[in-house]
Amino acid sequence: MHILALPLLVALIGVALAFDYLNGLHDAANAIATVVATRLLSPVRAVAFAAFFNFAAYFLTLAFPSLHAVAATIGKGLIAADAVTPAVVFGALGGAMFWNIVTWLRGIPSSSSHALVGGLIGAGLAHSGIGVVQWDGLNKTLIAIVLSPTIGMALAMLVMLGSSWLFRRATSSGAERSFRSLHLASSAAYSLSHGLNDAQKTMGIITVLLYSTGHLHGEFHVPPWVALSCYAAIALGTVTGGWKIIETMGSRITKLSQHQGFSASAAGSVVLFGASALGVPVSTTHTITGAIIGAGTARRASSVRWGVAGNVVIAWIVTIPASATVGALFYAATRLF
């Protein structure tokens, strides 16, 4: 157990909540890209809409506490909880925040979740070596990098095909009205699932910090105040928005119709709710990108700008090693003091 003065503990929790805020800002595009690109909602209304449902995920977990399994994976499933020191937490958050800021400024839709995973692994390795890694949790996370966008793509294509068949006798104007309403509902579900999965990453960090410093008694669990503050922080970040990334997600990959926007959001929300139930910290960025590509491909493969999509994939590949490297450097910096 690591003894930690209360002011330093509060400061580290503040840094963690700052990451959570940055996560919401960076990933706002994931939740609202389709409704903004299709002009279903104005950007201002869209971010308020998404932020509301990001925070509403808190009340969902009150009814279903088992949905907080992702926090346990982050807190004790990637590196051994007993090896987590305040310096490791600082290194993890530093690496993740640095990578988020770099990709946000460049408009690259990288994964905040995997930036945090990379930062935590890098800082943990710098602290205790390879033996600290919990391979079951890390392997599950790495597999999800491939599966979440792939499943999102496949589901979006199936939703596109199924809904096209269901509305085959509808008039063009009637189908458009229906898909506008369905798109709004699916976007709400996606924002809810986005807040549910992403806010838990910061919960896991704060909880393992409390646990490893003796401020959390009993078994590993997320205190209610930690959950509430994390959902509030990510919702506040979403309100701020990440407009450069919204352009990439909502229009540069493929031009979306209301039908395609509904299909992408619906598919993405299914993947994220399923991942949260299984305790897998998936990337909301990867998931919705795969779903958008799937919705575009279902209409016409040539409508997808594969060059832009390829650049996004490259960002995915380098996120964990890049943030791990920076996380290790931030951890090493704490050794100087």
C-alpha positions in Angstrom: 0.0 0.0 0.0 1.3 3.5 -0.9 0.9 6.3 1.6 -0.4 9.4 -0.2 -1.1 12.8 1.3 -4.6 14.1 0.9 -3.7 17.2 -1.2 -1.8 15.0 -3.7 -4.7 12.5 -3.8 -7.1 15.3 -4.6 -4.8 16.7 -7.2 -4.5 13.3 -9.0 -8.3 12.9 -8.9 -8.5 16.3 -10.4 -6.1 15.3 -13.2 -8.2 12.2 -13.8 -11.4 14.2 -14.1 -9.6 16.6 -16.5 -8.8 13.5 -18.7 -12.5 12.5 -18.5 -13.5 16.0 -19.6 -11.0 15.8 -22.4 -12.3 12.4 -23.3 -15.8 13.9 -23.7 -14.4 16.8 -25.7 -12.3 14.6 -28.0 -15.1 12.0 -28.5 -18.1 14.3 -28.8 -17.8 13.7 -32.5 -18.5 10.0 -32.0 -21.9 10.7 -30.5 -23.1 13.6 -32.7 -21.3 13.2 -36.0 -24.2 11.5 -37.8 -26.9 13.9 -36.6 -24.8 17.0 -37.5 -23.7 15.6 -40.9 -27.3 14.9 -41.9 -28.5 18.2 -40.4 -30.9 16.4 -38.2 -29.8 18.7 -35.3 -27.7 21.9 -35.3 -24.2 21.5 -33.7 -25.2 23.3 -30.5 -28.4 21.2 -30.0 -26.5 18.1 -30.9 -23.8 18.5 -28.3 -26.4 19.4 -25.6 -28.4 16.3 -26.7 -25.4 14.0 -26.5 -24.2 15.4 -23.2 -27.6 14.9 -21.6 -27.5 11.2 -22.6 -23.9 10.8 -21.6 -24.8 11.8 -18.1 -28.1 9.8 -18.1 -25.9 6.7 -18.3 -25.3 7.3 -14.5 -28.9 6.5 -13.8 -28.8 3.4 -16.0 -26.0 2.0 -13.8 -28.1 2.6 -10.7 -30.6 0.2 -12.1 -28.0 -2.2 -13.4 -24.8 -2.0 -11.3 -23.2 -4.9 -13.2 -22.7 -2.4 -16.1 -19.7 -1.0 -14.2 -17.6 -4.0 -15.2 -15.5 -1.8 -17.5 -14.2 0.2 -14.6 -13.0 -3.0 -12.9 -11.2 -4.0 -16.1 -9.3 -0.7 -16.3 -8.7 -0.6 -12.5 -7.3 -4.1 -12.0 -7.5 -6.0 -15.3 -4.7 -4.4 -17.2 -1.9 -4.1 -14.6 -1.9 -5.5 -11.1 -3.8 -3.2 -8.8 -1.2 -3.6 -6.0 1.4 -2.2 -8.5 -0.5 1.0 -9.1 1.2 4.0 -7.5 0.4 7.7 -7.7 3.3 8.0 -10.1 1.9 5.2 -12.3 -1.5 7.0 -12.4 0.1 10.3 -13.3 2.1 8.7 -16.0 -1.0 6.9 -17.4 -3.1 10.1 -17.4 -0.2 12.2 -18.8 0.4 9.8 -21.7 -3.3 9.6 -22.6 -4.0 13.3 -22.3 -0.9 14.2 -24.4 -2.0 11.8 -27.2 -5.6 13.1 -27.0 -4.5 16.7 -27.4 -2.2 16.0 -30.3 -4.9 14.0 -32.3 -7.6 16.5 -31.4 -5.6 19.4 -32.7 -5.0 17.5 -35.9 -8.6 16.4 -36.3 -7.7 12.7 -36.1 -10.4 10.5 -34.6 -8.2 8.3 -32.4 -9.3 6.4 -29.3 -9.3 8.1 -25.9 -9.9 4.7 -24.4 -6.9 3.1 -26.0 -4.8 6.2 -25.2 -5.6 5.6 -21.5 -4.9 1.8 -21.9 -1.5 2.6 -23.5 -0.6 5.2 -20.9 -1.4 2.8 -18.1 0.5 -0.1 -19.7 3.5 2.2 -20.4 3.6 3.7 -16.9 3.1 0.2 -15.3 6.0 -1.3 -17.3 8.3 1.6 -16.4 7.4 1.0 -12.7 7.5 -2.7 -12.3 8.5 -4.4 -15.6 6.6 -6.9 -17.8 5.4 -9.0 -14.8 2.9 -6.3 -13.9 0.8 -6.8 -17.0 -2.5 -8.7 -16.7 -2.5 -10.4 -20.0 -6.1 -11.6 -20.0 -7.4 -8.1 -19.7 -5.0 -6.6 -22.1 -5.6 -9.4 -24.7 -9.3 -8.8 -24.4 -8.8 -5.1 -25.0 -6.5 -5.7 -28.0 -8.9 -8.2 -29.6 -11.7 -5.6 -29.2 -9.7 -3.1 -31.3 -10.3 -5.4 -34.3 -13.7 -6.7 -33.3 -15.6 -3.5 -32.3 -15.3 -1.7 -35.7 -15.8 -5.0 -37.6 -18.9 -5.9 -35.7 -20.1 -2.3 -36.0 -19.6 -2.4 -39.8 -21.4 -5.7 -40.2 -24.3 -4.7 -38.0 -24.7 -1.3 -39.7 -24.9 -3.1 -43.1 -27.5 -5.5 -41.7 -29.6 -2.7 -40.3 -29.4 -0.9 -43.6 -30.5 -4.0 -45.5 -33.2 -4.9 -43.0 -34.7 -1.4 -42.7 -34.6 -1.0 -46.5 -36.7 -4.2 -46.8 -39.2 -3.0 -44.1 -39.7 0.4 -45.8 -39.7 -1.0 -49.3 -43.4 0.1 -49.8 -43.1 3.4 -48.1 -43.1 6.7 -50.1 -39.8 8.6 -50.3 -41.2 11.4 -48.0 -42.7 8.9 -45.6 -39.5 6.9 -45.3 -37.5 10.1 -44.7 -39.8 11.2 -41.9 -39.5 7.8 -40.3 -35.8 7.6 -40.5 -35.4 11.1 -39.1 -37.3 9.9 -35.9 -35.4 6.6 -35.8 -32.1 8.4 -36.3 -32.8 10.7 -33.4 -33.7 7.7 -31.2 -30.6 5.7 -32.2 -28.4 8.7 -31.6 -29.8 9.0 -28.1 -29.0 5.3 -27.5 -25.5 5.7 -28.9 -24.8 8.7 -26.7 -26.1 6.8 -23.7 -23.9 3.8 -24.5 -20.9 6.1 -25.2 -21.2 7.8 -21.8 -21.6 4.4 -20.1 -18.5 2.8 -21.6 -16.2 5.8 -21.7 -16.8 7.4 -18.3 -15.9 4.1 -16.7 -12.3 4.3 -17.9 -11.7 7.3 -15.6 -13.7 5.6 -12.8 -11.4 2.6 -13.0 -8.3 4.9 -12.7 -9.7 6.9 -9.7 -10.9 3.7 -8.0 -7.6 1.9 -8.3 -5.9 5.0 -7.0 -8.1 5.0 -3.9 -7.7 1.3 -3.5 -3.9 1.2 -3.8 -3.5 4.1 -1.4 -5.7 2.7 1.3 -8.6 5.1 0.8 -11.0 2.5 -0.4 -11.9 -0.2 2.0 -13.3 -3.7 1.3 -13.4 -5.2 -2.2 -12.6 -3.2 -5.3 -15.8 -1.2 -6.1 -16.6 2.1 -7.6 -17.8 4.6 -5.0 -21.0 6.5 -6.0 -19.3 9.9 -5.8 -16.6 8.7 -8.3 -19.3 7.5 -10.7 -21.3 10.7 -10.5 -18.3 13.0 -10.9 -17.0 11.0 -13.9 -20.3 11.0 -15.8 -20.6 14.8 -15.1 -17.1 15.4 -16.4 -17.5 13.5 -19.6 -20.9 15.2 -20.3 -19.3 18.6 -19.7 -16.5 17.7 -22.2 -19.1 16.6 -24.8 -20.8 20.0 -24.5 -17.5 21.7 -25.4 -17.3 19.5 -28.5 -14.5 18.5 -30.9 -15.5 20.1 -34.2 -12.5 19.1 -36.3 -13.1 15.5 -35.6 -16.8 15.9 -36.3 -15.9 16.9 -39.9 -13.8 13.8 -40.4 -16.4 11.4 -38.8 -19.5 13.0 -40.3 -18.6 13.9 -43.8 -15.1 13.1 -44.9 -15.4 9.3 -44.6 -18.8 9.2 -46.4 -21.8 11.4 -47.0 -24.6 10.2 -44.8 -28.4 10.1 -45.3 -30.9 9.9 -42.4 -31.2 6.2 -43.2 -27.5 5.6 -43.0 -27.1 7.8 -39.9 -29.8 5.7 -38.1 -28.1 2.5 -39.2 -24.7 3.6 -38.0 -25.9 4.9 -34.6 -28.1 1.9 -34.0 -25.3 -0.6 -34.8 -22.8 1.4 -32.7 -25.0 1.5 -29.6 -25.5 -2.3 -29.8 -21.8 -2.9 -29.8 -21.1 -0.5 -26.9 -23.9 -1.8 -24.7 -22.7 -5.3 -25.3 -19.1 -4.4 -24.5 -20.1 -2.6 -21.3 -22.0 -5.7 -20.1 -19.0 -7.8 -20.8 -16.6 -5.4 -19.1 -14.6 -4.7 -22.3 -13.2 -1.1 -22.6 -13.8 -0.7 -26.4 -13.1 2.4 -28.4 -16.3 4.4 -29.2 -14.3 6.0 -32.0 -13.4 2.7 -33.6 -17.0 1.4 -33.2 -18.8 4.4 -34.8 -16.2 4.7 -37.6 -16.8 1.0 -38.5 -20.5 1.5 -38.3 -20.4 4.6 -40.6 -18.2 2.7 -43.1 -20.7 -0.2 -43.0 -23.7 2.1 -43.6 -21.9 3.8 -46.5 -20.8 0.5 -48.0 -24.3 -0.9 -47.8 -25.5 1.8 -50.1 -22.5 1.9 -52.4 -18.9 0.8 -51.7 -17.5 3.6 -53.9 -19.3 6.2 -51.6 -16.7 5.6 -48.9 -13.5 7.6 -49.0 -11.2 4.7 -48.3 -8.1 6.9 -48.2 -9.5 8.8 -45.2 -10.7 5.6 -43.6 -7.2 4.2 -44.0 -5.6 7.2 -42.3 -8.0 6.7 -39.4 -6.9 3.0 -39.1 -3.3 4.0 -39.0 -4.1 6.4 -36.0 -5.7 3.4 -34.3 -2.6 1.2 -34.7 -0.2 3.8 -33.3 -2.4 5.0 -30.4 -1.5 2.4 -27.8 2.3 2.2 -28.4 2.5 6.0 -28.7 0.6 6.8 -25.5 2.5 3.9 -23.8 5.8 5.6 -24.6 4.6 9.0 -23.4 3.1 7.4 -20.3 6.4 5.8 -19.5 8.2 9.2 -20.0 5.7 11.0 -17.7 6.3 8.2 -15.1 10.0 8.7 -15.4 9.6 12.4 -14.9 8.1 11.8 -11.5 11.3 10.0 -10.5 13.2 13.3 -10.8 11.3 14.8 -7.8 
